[in-house]
Amino acid sequence: MGLDQRILGRSGLRVSDACLGTMTFGTSWGFGADEATCREIYAAFREAGGTFVDTANNYTNGESEEILGRLLAGERDEVVVSTKFTLPTAADPNSGGSHRKSLRRSVETSLRRLGTDYIDLLYVHAWDQHTPVDETLRALDDLVAAGTVLAVGVSNTPAWVIARSDLPAEMRGWARFCSVQLQYGLASRTAERELLPMARALGLHVAGWGPLGRGLLAGKPPPAGRPSLSPTVRAVVGEVAKVAAELGTEPAAVALAWVWHRGVTPVIGARTVEQVRANLRAADLRLDDEHLARLDAVSAVRLGYPHDFVRERFPMLIAEDR
């Protein structure tokens, strides 16, 4: 069947219902794929109908953007490319942050590496608590007005900061965030407390990174030297494996199908072409109500105050679709 298409929030851009994450493009971080393998991964993603590719200015010290730029040659307008700024890329303290100097430097560098004259979607990579949100929003709007950036998004930022940013942008006619990228999957559901409800309320597209829990939900053993898995994560890994065995598929497919069912676009990273093909096969997997209920139950997180308080004391106020 291949990948479906979604609208990227209020931007109107059409993107595939899976995003190819390219943090593994390049080997300068001591892991990842060489360029020949990256070319195979990219080709498999495109053959499956993938049109949405994500990178960042700091991934593999710039290799990711450079490799992706060469892969995009000849079909730039057919692919929606997102990249990011904010995290430091050099010893110079102004190489990071969400202020204008960092933004200008980052975008100019990303355009050169990607071999393009525009960026489809530019994410604020993380919350810079030193730069007022108005400063960041105004600088981003200048890039959108100039056509250098088509749409803006935000990642790794508290819900209240994103919501507070949306109001002045709307009132002043500035470019508003259309997408939020966040950690989400069966092993990491805390975004359900504030971030996902906020995204629904503001009409933001949601892209979820880490949907396989650093490979744990695909059957990968925990890295040596890391703390042992919590009882909850062990239970999730076990239940995913059970469901996969019952359906005759891979655990990764079950974990990704659950993310799709939740209305989140998974950011799929891979080091081999076999991995990306296996992950993309999950797009055709449909979980039944019984399997969904089991996965929901084993991975559930407490929403905390005030959500639990209101649900327990005043259930008549709760809208179940939230």
VENLIN-V803146 format. One record per helix or strand of 2 or more residues. SS is the DSSP state (a for helix, b for strand). FROM is the first residue (numbers start at 1). TO is the last residue. If there is no record, write none. Layout:
ss:SS from:FROM to:TO
ss:SS from:FROM to:TO
This chain:
ss:b from:5 to:7
ss:a from:9 to:11
ss:b from:14 to:16
ss:b from:19 to:21
ss:a from:35 to:47
ss:b from:52 to:54
ss:a from:59 to:72
ss:a from:76 to:78
ss:b from:80 to:85
ss:a from:93 to:95
ss:a from:100 to:114
ss:b from:119 to:124
ss:a from:133 to:146
ss:b from:149 to:155
ss:a from:159 to:172
ss:b from:177 to:183
ss:a from:190 to:192
ss:a from:195 to:202
ss:b from:205 to:209
ss:a from:216 to:218
ss:a from:231 to:247
ss:a from:251 to:261
ss:b from:265 to:268
ss:a from:273 to:284
ss:a from:289 to:299
ss:a from:307 to:313
ss:a from:315 to:317
